[in-house]
Amino acid sequence: MQIRDWPLAERPREKLLQMGSGALTEAELLAIWLRHGTRGMTALDVARSLLTRFGSLRSVLSAERNALCQQRGVGPTRWAELQAALEIVRRHHLERLKTGPVLQSPRAAREYLIARLRDREHEVFCCLFLDSRHRLIICEELFRGTVDGASVHPREVVKQALSRNATAVILAHNHPSGVAEPSQADEIITTRLRDALALVEIRLLDHLIIGDGNCTSLAEKGLI
């Protein structure tokens, strides 16, 4: 039986329209994204199969392109649509940062950085460049590394900050291990960057480390 033959209250799309997205299961949400099933499987069957295959909703959303496209009922078109949806979420968080001083929205900043960096397989080092009122100018990924670390060059950070006419900077990078505690190397590079930026009168406000859904502030730990 196809989903359109189910009672209205049991169809994922109709259920969402009537009760809101929070009332749906993970499988039902994925089924709405999929829209169609495949031979012998409804969209909900495919969604349940994906959750079983990858183990969780987050793992489905962060799966590599080839791994996801090889699953029945997905393919390149669905993968592309999923990436677009995820990017919409990230840009939604980014827009919230642009409405006022970043320091007045620490939760928004952390939510954006977690959404952007949490599921990366390798370390990615970002800089949030801020103006004199601590409003976001731009967030840029400057360095990418291996699972063990990223090679960060203070000269490049200073160069980019000056080119953006920034007066303050917030650093951020992820730990693919999921542990958001700063390492000794994190503390050393933070000190180097703080001192390099200070030479051109740009303040380093914080260095945020992104783990598995959590975030650690070096400023809050007194390390800046």
Sequence and secondary structure as in RCSB ss.txt:
>XXXX:A:sequence
MQIRDWPLAERPREKLLQMGSGALTEAELLAIWLRHGTRGMTALDVARSLLTRFGSLRSVLSAERNALCQQRGVG
PTRWAELQAALEIVRRHHLERLKTGPVLQSPRAAREYLIARLRDREHEVFCCLFLDSRHRLIICEELFRGTVDGA
SVHPREVVKQALSRNATAVILAHNHPSGVAEPSQADEIITTRLRDALALVEIRLLDHLIIGDGNCTSLAEKGLI
>XXXX:A:secstr
  GGGS GGGSHHHHHHHH GGGS HHHHHHHHH   BTTB HHHHHHHHHHHHSSHHHHHT  HHHHHTSTT H
HHHHHHHHHHHHHHHHHHHHHHTTSBGGG HHHHHHHHHHHHTT SS EEEEEEE TT BEEEEEEEEE BTTB 
   HHHHHHHHHHTT SEEEEEEE TTS  S  HHHHHHHHHHHHHHHTTT EEEEEEEE SS EEETTTTT  
